[in-house]
Amino acid sequence: MAETTLQDIARYAVLDYYNERVEKTDKAWIKIENTYVVWFTYILGNWKALVSTTVSDGMYYEVTHNAAKEETYLDAYKKWDNITLGAES
């Protein structure tokens, strides 16, 4: 069996979060293959991952591990807009 990485932990956190909250009648549960890490950093025992899914719902997730407290947090965000500021023609 392959070793679980910190990025895997973040992806499984998002997988569990999504599957626990998805509308049950839609039967739209996702698998680990439907999650991916967009950005990851690790410093002094703490780490943070930005994770997304292949679901086109505009959501993205931030998973943060606080080594001092031995706690991991998940924040879920909805993307509302993507506009260009100060663009020249």
N, C-alpha and C positions, 0 to 999 in steps of 0.2 A: 504494500500500500504506500502511496506517495505521501511525503511529509506535507502537513498543512502549513501554509505560509500565512503571514499576517494579511496579505492581500486576499487570500482565501477566506480568512475569518471575516473580513469586511464584506466580501461578496455574499457569504452565507448569512450575514446579519441582514443585508438588504433582501435577500431571497426570503428569509423567514418573515421579515416585516411586510413585504409585499403580499405574500401568500396568506398571511393572517388577516389582511385587510381587503383583499380583492373581493368584489361582489361574487358571492358564492354561486348565484344562478348563472353567471357568465362562464363559469368553469374555465377561467383564464389564468390558471396558476402557471408560474414560470419555473424553469429548472435553472440550475447553476450556470448552464451554458448561455442563458439569457441575461447574464450579468457580466459587467466588465469594469475594470478599474481605469478611470480617466487620468487620475493623478494620485501619486503616493509619496509620502515623505516619512522618514524615520530619524529621530534625533534624541539622544540621551534616554532611550527606553520608551519614549512617547512616539506615537505614530498617528497619521491621519491619511485617510483615503477618500477620494471623491469617486463615487460609484454610480453607474447608470445601468439601465436595462434596455433591452430591445423593444420594450413596450412603448408605443408612441403616445405617451400620456403627458409629456413635458416635465416629468419628475426627475430629480437627481438627488443623491444621498451623500451625506458627509458622515463618515464613521471615524471617531476620534478615540484613541486610547490614552488614558491618563495613567502612567506607570506608578506615580506616587500613591494614587488611591486604588490602583488595580481595578479601574472601572473603564468600561467602553461605552461610548454614547453614539446614538444614531440620530441625525437630524435629517428630515425629509423636506425638500424644497420643490416648489412648482415654478417652472420657467414661464413668465408671463409675456415676455417680449424680447426681441433682439433687433435693435435699431442701430444705425450708423450715426455717430455724432461728428459734426464738423467735417463731413466729407465734401471734397471739392468735385465739381463736375469735370 
